[in-house]
Amino acid sequence: MAEELDMLLECIDEPGGFRDACTVFLRSSEVEALEEGMGTLSENCRMLKIFVKGNELRGHIAWTDPAPDSEKEK
């Protein structure tokens, strides 16, 4: 607790005072949380794409469905 109070006093003594020190800390933690959330979301999307593609190919790999014809799909 003493270390936290010392850090707070140091922040108050810096240019901009207490308010600037708190807002900078808050912004950095919000940005870090956003970056972490975006990384998780990106990984989930990647895994979903792999899952969907695997389901699309399942019948073709087992030779139970004919291969897709790109000319007919157009």
Legacy VTK file of the C-alpha trace (Angstrom):
# vtk DataFile Version 3.0
C-alpha trace
ASCII
DATASET POLYDATA
POINTS 74 float
0.000 0.000 0.000
2.883 2.363 0.753
4.307 1.774 -2.725
0.965 2.649 -4.302
0.754 5.863 -2.297
4.307 6.789 -3.274
3.439 6.216 -6.923
0.318 8.365 -6.550
2.333 11.196 -5.007
4.878 10.974 -7.820
2.064 11.207 -10.367
0.630 14.276 -8.662
4.033 15.982 -8.769
4.419 15.380 -12.527
3.367 18.008 -15.080
-0.390 17.870 -15.540
-0.933 16.657 -12.009
-3.190 13.924 -10.733
-5.865 14.132 -13.430
-3.455 13.580 -16.330
-1.746 10.687 -14.586
-5.062 8.932 -13.942
-6.433 9.455 -17.440
-3.229 8.186 -19.043
-3.361 5.050 -16.883
-7.057 4.546 -17.641
-6.560 4.970 -21.380
-3.661 2.548 -21.503
-5.623 -0.125 -19.646
-8.655 0.381 -21.910
-6.484 0.114 -25.005
-4.838 -3.035 -23.688
-8.245 -4.576 -22.974
-9.463 -3.629 -26.450
-6.371 -5.112 -28.101
-6.773 -8.326 -26.120
-10.447 -8.527 -27.060
-9.653 -7.947 -30.733
-7.041 -10.706 -30.635
-9.536 -13.119 -29.122
-12.199 -12.151 -31.652
-9.761 -12.583 -34.523
-8.755 -16.037 -33.309
-12.416 -17.056 -32.910
-13.190 -15.900 -36.468
-10.227 -17.843 -37.814
-11.358 -21.010 -36.048
-14.947 -20.548 -37.277
-13.751 -20.210 -40.878
-11.747 -23.430 -40.534
-14.771 -25.201 -39.021
-17.153 -24.015 -41.759
-14.712 -24.916 -44.529
-14.238 -28.354 -42.977
-17.991 -28.942 -42.941
-18.243 -27.853 -46.584
-15.530 -30.315 -47.596
-16.630 -33.234 -45.422
-18.758 -34.928 -48.115
-16.185 -34.343 -50.828
-13.397 -35.904 -48.788
-15.531 -38.989 -48.013
-16.462 -39.286 -51.736
-20.176 -39.182 -50.879
-20.807 -35.835 -52.610
-19.557 -34.751 -56.011
-16.914 -32.057 -56.120
-18.304 -28.539 -56.527
-18.351 -27.260 -60.095
-17.312 -23.623 -60.161
-18.826 -23.117 -63.640
-22.303 -24.234 -62.505
-22.211 -21.990 -59.439
-21.841 -18.853 -61.586
LINES 1 75
74 0 1 2 3 4 5 6 7 8 9 10 11 12 13 14 15 16 17 18 19 20 21 22 23 24 25 26 27 28 29 30 31 32 33 34 35 36 37 38 39 40 41 42 43 44 45 46 47 48 49 50 51 52 53 54 55 56 57 58 59 60 61 62 63 64 65 66 67 68 69 70 71 72 73
